[in-house]
């Protein structure tokens, strides 16, 4: 069975954005072929459950993972970071073998 962890910072941000939106179940994550290294993460908010998505819950927040992304995301940690003026979800993914210099894409 696949595993994905959610840091308290990521959970806080997911809950915050859902609260601002006034609706939604959690964060939906998938991957798509893209960039110079092979794949990129695709983030969206889940407004309804999709039958095949796999939910992961922690700290009062849920991340839904598309079934075709499970193998690539297995063992990953979803974090939310503030670095200077930049704020973003970061994936600490042990399956990544290489990523492009700009950090937009990765290979497994």
Order of alpha helices (4+ residues) and beta strands (2+ residues): beta-alpha-beta-beta-beta-beta-alpha-beta-beta-beta-beta
